[in-house]
Amino acid sequence: MKTIIEPFKIKVTEPIRFTTEKERKKILEKAYYNVFQINSENVIIDLLTDSGTSAMSHHQWAAMLQADESYAGARSFFKLEKVVRDLTSMPHFFPTHQGRAAERILYGVLSRKKRYFISNTHFDTTRANIEYAGGTAIDIPCKEARDTQSDYPFKGNIDLEKLETLLKKYTTKVGSVIMTVTNNSGGGQPVSMDNIKQVRYLCDKYQTLLVIDCCRIAENAWFVKHKEPNYQKKSYYQIAQEMFRYADAAIMSAKKDGLVNMGGFLTLKDQKLAEECQNLLIITEGFTTYGGLSGRDMEALAVGLQEVFDKDYLQYRIRSTAYLGEHLDKLGIPVVKPFGGHAIYVDAKKFYNHIPSHQFPGQALVCDLYIKGGIRSVEIGSLMFGKSANGKFIPAQWELVRLAIPRRVYTQSHIEYIIEVFENIKKTKHQSKGYKIIYEPPFLRHFTCKLKQV
Ligand SMILES: *Cc1c(COP(=O)(O)O)cnc(C)c1O
């Protein structure tokens, strides 16, 4: 069948407020052309992020009513612990309020002796937590990741040759190898089981820990099953279980594949390391049987972590993301390939090739998507990562616009609408102008900077 039907019925709805193009022009001007400054009620389709934006199932809502909110030894904790243990087969489990809290705890302990961390690509909060604790974060994505148009299936892999060189060079100064699955900052591209196995082999050889940043491990499992030899007969869940078996620890932001709006956890094999993490957890998050979460949160996560491996859900999830990518591609919009699990990335440098990097072509497209269709997206280019040194502008490596798809929130007709907005933008793209910054804060400027059209 060509039609992708959502494997759920809608029981509760949230109205979308429609705005006109004229209204949106005013709203955007008032927000200084920064979509982070727009209220969500003025957004028609929100593709800002897939983090914490999932719709929960009736099983999750029902579970929340059965929550045990006891301070210590809550039933809801044991329910979640059982689910996480079965999935990861790691003996130590700590709930946290979101992914970065687990990162702060684990990398707070591991960074202590100014160690090096090596990853396929550190997510920005991962890097920030490592650097804040005194460590150094090194990204070594595989060579195939550099070409946005090649359709190599596992562009989220780590460069194994570089990994061995770095492990040899830094030996005991390596804090851990971190595999981000799927590789969020690297275009949401998947990691192959073979790559993880080789990383495990090198970690054994050089006696280093392997941590999996597993926010999107279910989406990654889809790619392993369908793109990697010898995994067709395994279930998505079994594939994820196998991946965890190669790791020494895992960190999860449950706001992604946990199918919840808030939550995270840390899970570990080593007893001594777990004890150190537990001490930090109690100081900064909460007692061991709730971490940063309420009983309700743990109940919803225990159910979400199982639902996310449902084969009909994952098939719909990956296919509907690809559907958007395929249709934009057919329209001649340059998109990053192959399509990842949680988002489609538009190459704005190619699409808006009349706007130079220092005038932020990605942001120009973000603004056009908002004005023409009320669609909120995010620039991942020189506005986010560009720098200036001695008054000279240094562009980011790419000028991308990310269209992140919230889980179980939008239907196929919402996606058709997005495609139509792109069709309209394409017709008038030459009239689009670039932007310049009129205010920027010292860190993470994209959240609060103010812009002006040039
Ligand atoms: C979202 C994310 C995190 C951080 O998690 P939060 O829940 O936002 O704190 C860490 N790593 C990756 C890969 C992520 O996508």
The ligand as an ORCA input file, in Angstrom:
! r2SCAN-3c Opt
* xyz 0 1
  C      17.972     15.448     23.597
  C      19.277     14.796     23.664
  C      20.061     14.840     24.819
  C      19.698     15.679     26.030
  O      18.525     15.297     26.603
  P      17.497     16.309     27.320
  O      16.396     15.413     27.741
  O      17.093     17.340     26.323
  O      18.217     16.903     28.480
  C      21.251     14.137     24.816
  N      21.660     13.452     23.741
  C      20.935     13.410     22.604
  C      21.426     12.630     21.449
  C      19.723     14.087     22.514
  O      19.009     14.035     21.384
*
